[in-house]
Amino acid sequence: MPSDSFPTVRLVGVGAALPDPCLHNDDLSQLVETSDEWIWPRTGIRERRILPPQLSLVDLATQAARQALAQAQVHPQELDLILLATSTSADRFGSAPQVQAALGATQAVAFDLTAACTGFVFAVATATQFLQTGLYRRALVVAADVLSRTVDWTDRTTCVLFGDGAGAVVLEREAAGLSPLDKPQGILGIELRSDGSGSELLTLSMETEARPLVGSLRVGQYRCRPITMNGREVYKFAVQAVPEIIEKSLFRAGIPAEAVQGYFVHQANQRILDAVAKRLGVDPARMASVLEHYGNTSGASVPIALADWVEKGRFGPGDLGVMVGFGAGLTWGAIVFRWGKS
Ligand code: UT7
């Protein structure tokens, strides 16, 4: 990719939804033994948003989706596919069909995809395949996570890091018969990785409790466990894996790092973003950062960062970008793209 044998798939709209309630670092020091002095220099986070209990992940996802559709000027009924990347769905049978119903996207098929903080990148890669094969024409990828509902609010090593949010993009296959353009357009490169040997480093898992059922028959019953993370090890993994996958994806796409206007890397820690910029030798000003105000919004962080830059005019049609996810699984991946319709 890009290849003459594949049709062009463009990213044509982006949106984000962040809940209003805001939790500052100083507020957290009322909950656990922590402080702004510890959190800010170590992470780059000052505050994060918390979804109120009366609202759902589907509400948040739908709001982000509507924004992306409006920007793309695509009607929900023109969608063929909806992917919801999430690790925090209330309904573990999947919530994407609820987003589909809320949007009125009656022609689309909708399903969930889970790959933690890499979920958005994996979902964009998956949607791209459906469009490139010619099966579908337009897809919506939404990433939404409400980690506030899954953290242990007494565990200072995790509860200070995460926030709630959703982001979405619209992808469109180029209509046949358009005149050839001088520059490759749309999705230009995809690199995806996983390594299950690191699965213990970051977990959001179920415990199985054995219980007697009938006679001598015992049954396992799930019980949710809060997030656990070995921060130091995940940090080491990130600062090595992220630059590597960016370099690989750019090399395969035939694009030099300095030609890229925006790097939209998963927002886990400002120090990781700085280390990646340094290792790649790119201007840190090209690394999108929204961590200060939103914290780590897991799978949603990449489209939230992209939406922020597009809204502020820092990233526009024709600009080259790289989206990078990394996190639990372990999973990581990068997508090289030229933004917009021109
Ligand atoms: O989205 C998924 C991907 N996630 C990531 O990429 C996260 C990667 N990891 C990180 O960003 C960093 O490792 C953290 C920000 C999570 C932690 O920073 P760190 O510099 O690696 O701190 P640490 O875990 O080595 O902890 C240093 C000290 C410890 O105390 P001792 O053992 O040195 O006495 C911790 O107990 O800081 C203590 N500590 C805290 N102190 C105040 C840990 N959390 C806190 C806290 N407030 N919230």
Boltz pocket constraint, residues with backbone or C-beta under 6 A from the ligand:
constraints:
  - pocket:
      binder: B
      contacts: [[A, 33], [A, 34], [A, 35], [A, 38], [A, 39], [A, 42], [A, 43], [A, 117], [A, 156], [A, 157], [A, 158], [A, 160], [A, 202], [A, 230], [A, 231], [A, 232], [A, 233], [A, 234], [A, 235], [A, 238], [A, 267], [A, 268], [A, 269], [A, 272], [A, 296], [A, 298], [A, 326], [A, 327], [A, 328]]
      max_distance: 6.0
